[in-house]
Amino acid sequence: MPKNSNFEAADVCEEALASNGNEIIKGLNEALAREYKAIIQYVVFSSTLKGAEYSLIAEQLKNMLHGSLCML
């Protein structure tokens, strides 16, 4: 087996690892974007709830928001 073949194989492996790494990073960024979207939705929805009948729901949403922020 020629020496160049070993270098070529190593290059192919390195490119595959870089490609997989980029895919993982892309997936993680998409997941983070969904988390931020959910947090914004919690904030908007909890701020629109008015009245005594919604106070418990609004408080629960705020607690969920706090939990979501702690996980980030």
DSSP file (Angstrom, degrees, kcal/mol; ACC not computed):
  #  RESIDUE AA STRUCTURE BP1 BP2  ACC     N-H-->O    O-->H-N    N-H-->O    O-->H-N    TCO  KAPPA ALPHA  PHI   PSI    X-CA   Y-CA   Z-CA
    1    1 A M              0   0    0      0, 0.0     5,-0.1     0, 0.0     0, 0.0   0.000 360.0 360.0 360.0 125.0    0.0    0.0    0.0
    2    2 A P    >>  -     0   0    0      0, 0.0     3,-0.9     0, 0.0     4,-0.8  -0.284 360.0-119.7 -66.3 152.2    1.5    3.3   -1.0
    3    3 A K  H >> S+     0   0    0      1,-0.2     4,-1.4     2,-0.2     3,-0.7   0.857 110.8  62.6 -61.0 -36.3    2.2    5.9    1.7
    4    4 A N  H 3> S+     0   0    0      1,-0.2     4,-2.5     2,-0.2    -1,-0.2   0.817  94.2  62.7 -60.9 -31.0   -0.1    8.5    0.0
    5    5 A S  H <> S+     0   0    0     -3,-0.9     4,-2.5     1,-0.2    -1,-0.2   0.880 101.0  51.8 -62.6 -38.2   -3.1    6.1    0.5
    6    6 A N  H <X S+     0   0    0     -4,-0.8     4,-2.2    -3,-0.7    -1,-0.2   0.915 111.3  46.7 -64.3 -42.2   -2.7    6.4    4.3
    7    7 A F  H  X S+     0   0    0     -4,-1.4     4,-2.2     2,-0.2    -2,-0.2   0.894 112.2  50.4 -66.7 -39.0   -2.7   10.1    4.1
    8    8 A E  H  X S+     0   0    0     -4,-2.5     4,-2.2     2,-0.2    -2,-0.2   0.907 110.3  49.6 -65.4 -41.7   -5.7   10.1    1.8
    9    9 A A  H  X S+     0   0    0     -4,-2.5     4,-2.3     1,-0.2    -2,-0.2   0.898 110.7  50.4 -63.2 -40.7   -7.6    7.8    4.1
   10   10 A A  H  X S+     0   0    0     -4,-2.2     4,-2.5     1,-0.2    -1,-0.2   0.898 109.5  51.1 -64.6 -39.6   -6.8   10.0    7.1
   11   11 A D  H  X S+     0   0    0     -4,-2.2     4,-2.4     2,-0.2    -2,-0.2   0.904 109.6  49.9 -63.3 -41.4   -8.0   13.1    5.2
   12   12 A V  H  X S+     0   0    0     -4,-2.2     4,-2.2     2,-0.2    -2,-0.2   0.918 111.8  48.1 -63.4 -43.9  -11.3   11.3    4.3
   13   13 A C  H  X S+     0   0    0     -4,-2.3     4,-2.4     2,-0.2    -2,-0.2   0.913 111.4  50.2 -62.6 -43.0  -11.8   10.4    8.0
   14   14 A E  H  X S+     0   0    0     -4,-2.5     4,-2.2     1,-0.2    -2,-0.2   0.899 110.7  49.1 -63.2 -41.6  -11.0   13.9    9.1
   15   15 A E  H  X S+     0   0    0     -4,-2.4     4,-2.3     2,-0.2    -1,-0.2   0.894 110.5  51.0 -65.3 -40.0  -13.5   15.3    6.6
   16   16 A A  H  X S+     0   0    0     -4,-2.2     4,-2.6     2,-0.2    -2,-0.2   0.913 110.8  48.4 -64.1 -42.9  -16.2   12.9    7.8
   17   17 A L  H  X S+     0   0    0     -4,-2.4     4,-2.5     2,-0.2    -2,-0.2   0.903 111.8  49.2 -64.5 -40.6  -15.7   13.8   11.4
   18   18 A A  H  X S+     0   0    0     -4,-2.2     4,-2.3     2,-0.2    -2,-0.2   0.898 111.2  50.0 -64.9 -40.1  -15.8   17.5   10.6
   19   19 A S  H  X S+     0   0    0     -4,-2.3     4,-2.1     2,-0.2    -2,-0.2   0.925 112.1  46.9 -64.2 -45.4  -19.0   17.0    8.6
   20   20 A N  H  X S+     0   0    0     -4,-2.6     4,-2.3     1,-0.2    -2,-0.2   0.889 111.2  52.7 -63.1 -39.3  -20.6   15.0   11.5
   21   21 A G  H  X S+     0   0    0     -4,-2.5     4,-2.5     1,-0.2    -2,-0.2   0.907 108.5  49.5 -62.6 -41.9  -19.5   17.7   13.9
   22   22 A N  H  X S+     0   0    0     -4,-2.3     4,-2.4     1,-0.2    -1,-0.2   0.882 110.2  51.1 -64.6 -37.9  -21.1   20.4   11.8
   23   23 A E  H  X S+     0   0    0     -4,-2.1     4,-2.3     2,-0.2    -2,-0.2   0.898 110.6  48.8 -65.5 -39.8  -24.4   18.4   11.7
   24   24 A I  H  X S+     0   0    0     -4,-2.3     4,-2.6     2,-0.2    -2,-0.2   0.928 111.6  48.8 -64.7 -45.2  -24.3   18.0   15.5
   25   25 A I  H  X S+     0   0    0     -4,-2.5     4,-2.5     1,-0.2    -2,-0.2   0.912 110.8  51.0 -60.9 -43.2  -23.7   21.8   15.9
   26   26 A K  H  X S+     0   0    0     -4,-2.4     4,-2.1     1,-0.2    -1,-0.2   0.925 111.2  48.2 -60.8 -44.9  -26.5   22.6   13.5
   27   27 A G  H  X S+     0   0    0     -4,-2.3     4,-2.2     1,-0.2    -2,-0.2   0.899 111.6  49.5 -62.5 -42.1  -28.9   20.3   15.4
   28   28 A L  H  X S+     0   0    0     -4,-2.6     4,-2.4     2,-0.2    -1,-0.2   0.890 109.9  51.1 -65.5 -39.2  -27.9   21.8   18.8
   29   29 A N  H  X S+     0   0    0     -4,-2.5     4,-2.2     2,-0.2    -1,-0.2   0.888 109.9  50.2 -64.6 -38.3  -28.5   25.3   17.4
   30   30 A E  H  X S+     0   0    0     -4,-2.1     4,-1.9     2,-0.2    -2,-0.2   0.907 110.8  49.0 -65.6 -41.2  -31.9   24.3   16.2
   31   31 A A  H  X S+     0   0    0     -4,-2.2     4,-2.0     2,-0.2    -2,-0.2   0.903 111.0  50.1 -64.3 -41.2  -32.8   22.8   19.6
   32   32 A L  H  X S+     0   0    0     -4,-2.4     4,-2.5     1,-0.2    -1,-0.2   0.892 107.9  53.5 -63.8 -40.0  -31.6   26.0   21.3
   33   33 A A  H  X S+     0   0    0     -4,-2.2     4,-2.2     1,-0.2    -1,-0.2   0.894 108.0  50.5 -62.0 -39.9  -33.7   28.1   18.9
   34   34 A R  H  X S+     0   0    0     -4,-1.9     4,-2.3     2,-0.2    -1,-0.2   0.895 109.2  51.6 -65.2 -38.9  -36.8   26.0   19.9
   35   35 A E  H  X S+     0   0    0     -4,-2.0     4,-2.3     2,-0.2    -2,-0.2   0.932 110.6  47.6 -62.4 -46.1  -36.1   26.5   23.6
   36   36 A Y  H  X S+     0   0    0     -4,-2.5     4,-2.4     1,-0.2    -1,-0.2   0.893 110.8  52.4 -62.1 -39.4  -35.8   30.3   23.1
   37   37 A K  H  X S+     0   0    0     -4,-2.2     4,-2.3     1,-0.2    -1,-0.2   0.918 109.4  49.2 -62.3 -43.5  -39.0   30.3   21.1
   38   38 A A  H  X S+     0   0    0     -4,-2.3     4,-2.5     2,-0.2    -2,-0.2   0.896 109.9  51.5 -63.3 -40.6  -40.8   28.4   23.9
   39   39 A I  H  X S+     0   0    0     -4,-2.3     4,-2.4     2,-0.2    -2,-0.2   0.924 110.0  48.8 -62.7 -44.2  -39.5   30.9   26.5
   40   40 A I  H  X S+     0   0    0     -4,-2.4     4,-2.7     1,-0.2     5,-0.2   0.910 110.7  51.1 -62.6 -41.2  -40.7   33.8   24.5
   41   41 A Q  H  X S+     0   0    0     -4,-2.3     4,-2.8     1,-0.2     5,-0.3   0.906 109.1  50.9 -63.8 -41.0  -44.1   32.1   24.1
   42   42 A Y  H  X S+     0   0    0     -4,-2.5     4,-2.8     2,-0.2     5,-0.2   0.939 112.1  47.1 -58.9 -47.1  -44.3   31.5   27.9
   43   43 A V  H  X S+     0   0    0     -4,-2.4     4,-1.7     2,-0.2    -2,-0.2   0.940 115.4  44.1 -61.8 -49.1  -43.5   35.2   28.6
   44   44 A V  H  X S+     0   0    0     -4,-2.7     4,-1.0     1,-0.2    -2,-0.2   0.938 117.0  45.2 -63.2 -47.5  -46.0   36.5   26.1
   45   45 A F  H >X S+     0   0    0     -4,-2.8     4,-0.8    -5,-0.2     3,-0.7   0.918 112.7  49.6 -66.0 -43.3  -48.8   34.2   27.1
   46   46 A S  H 3< S+     0   0    0     -4,-2.8     3,-0.3    -5,-0.3    -1,-0.2   0.814 109.4  53.1 -67.6 -27.7  -48.3   34.6   30.9
   47   47 A S  H 3< S+     0   0    0     -4,-1.7    -1,-0.2    -5,-0.2    -2,-0.2   0.699 105.6  54.3 -79.2 -17.6  -48.4   38.4   30.5
   48   48 A T  H << S+     0   0    0     -4,-1.0     2,-0.4    -3,-0.7    -1,-0.2   0.630  83.6 100.4 -89.5 -13.4  -51.7   38.3   28.6
   49   49 A L     <  +     0   0    0     -4,-0.8     2,-0.3    -3,-0.3    -4,-0.0  -0.598  51.7 175.8 -76.4 125.8  -53.5   36.4   31.3
   50   50 A K        +     0   0    0     -2,-0.4     3,-0.1     8,-0.0     4,-0.1  -0.928  30.1  44.5-128.7 152.7  -55.7   38.7   33.4
   51   51 A G  S >> S-     0   0    0     -2,-0.3     3,-1.2     1,-0.1     4,-0.5  -0.004  86.5 -79.9  99.2 157.9  -58.1   38.1   36.2
   52   52 A A  G >4 S+     0   0    0      1,-0.3     3,-0.9     2,-0.2     4,-0.5   0.838 122.7  61.3 -62.4 -35.2  -58.3   36.0   39.3
   53   53 A E  G 34 S+     0   0    0      1,-0.2    -1,-0.3     2,-0.1     4,-0.2   0.698 109.9  41.8 -68.5 -17.1  -59.3   32.9   37.4
   54   54 A Y  G <> S+     0   0    0     -3,-1.2     4,-2.8     2,-0.1    -1,-0.2   0.440  86.0  93.5-106.6  -2.0  -56.0   32.9   35.5
   55   55 A S  H <X S+     0   0    0     -3,-0.9     4,-2.1    -4,-0.5     5,-0.1   0.885  86.9  49.0 -63.1 -38.2  -53.6   33.9   38.3
   56   56 A L  H  > S+     0   0    0     -4,-0.5     4,-2.2     2,-0.2    -1,-0.2   0.918 112.9  47.4 -66.8 -42.5  -52.7   30.3   39.1
   57   57 A I  H  > S+     0   0    0     -4,-0.2     4,-2.4     2,-0.2    -2,-0.2   0.925 111.7  50.3 -64.1 -44.4  -52.1   29.4   35.4
   58   58 A A  H  X S+     0   0    0     -4,-2.8     4,-2.1     1,-0.2    -1,-0.2   0.899 110.3  50.4 -61.3 -40.3  -49.9   32.6   35.0
   59   59 A E  H  X S+     0   0    0     -4,-2.1     4,-2.1    -5,-0.2    -1,-0.2   0.904 109.9  50.0 -65.1 -41.0  -47.9   31.7   38.0
   60   60 A Q  H  X S+     0   0    0     -4,-2.2     4,-2.4     1,-0.2    -2,-0.2   0.896 109.6  51.5 -64.4 -39.8  -47.4   28.1   36.7
   61   61 A L  H  X S+     0   0    0     -4,-2.4     4,-2.4     2,-0.2    -1,-0.2   0.899 108.7  51.0 -64.0 -39.5  -46.2   29.5   33.4
   62   62 A K  H  X S+     0   0    0     -4,-2.1     4,-2.4     2,-0.2    -1,-0.2   0.897 109.8  50.1 -64.0 -39.5  -43.8   31.8   35.1
   63   63 A N  H  X S+     0   0    0     -4,-2.1     4,-2.2     2,-0.2    -2,-0.2   0.898 110.3  49.8 -65.1 -39.9  -42.4   28.8   37.1
   64   64 A M  H  X S+     0   0    0     -4,-2.4     4,-2.4     2,-0.2    -2,-0.2   0.897 109.7  52.0 -63.3 -40.0  -42.0   26.8   33.9
   65   65 A L  H  X S+     0   0    0     -4,-2.4     4,-2.4     2,-0.2    -2,-0.2   0.926 108.2  50.3 -62.0 -45.0  -40.2   29.8   32.3
   66   66 A H  H  X S+     0   0    0     -4,-2.4     4,-1.9     1,-0.2    -1,-0.2   0.911 111.1  49.4 -60.2 -42.2  -37.8   29.9   35.3
   67   67 A G  H  X S+     0   0    0     -4,-2.2     4,-1.2     1,-0.2    -1,-0.2   0.885 110.4  50.6 -63.9 -39.1  -37.1   26.2   34.9
   68   68 A S  H  X S+     0   0    0     -4,-2.4     4,-0.8     1,-0.2     3,-0.2   0.896 109.8  49.9 -65.5 -40.3  -36.5   26.6   31.2
   69   69 A L  H >< S+     0   0    0     -4,-2.4     3,-0.6     1,-0.2    -1,-0.2   0.861 106.7  55.4 -67.8 -34.8  -34.1   29.4   31.7
   70   70 A C  H 3< S+     0   0    0     -4,-1.9    -1,-0.2     1,-0.2    -2,-0.2   0.806 103.7  55.6 -68.1 -28.1  -32.2   27.4   34.4
   71   71 A M  H 3<        0   0    0     -4,-1.2    -1,-0.2    -3,-0.2    -2,-0.2   0.709 360.0 360.0 -77.8 -19.1  -31.6   24.5   31.9
   72   72 A L    <<        0   0    0     -4,-0.8    -1,-0.2    -3,-0.6    -2,-0.2   0.487 360.0 360.0 -80.1 360.0  -30.0   26.8   29.3
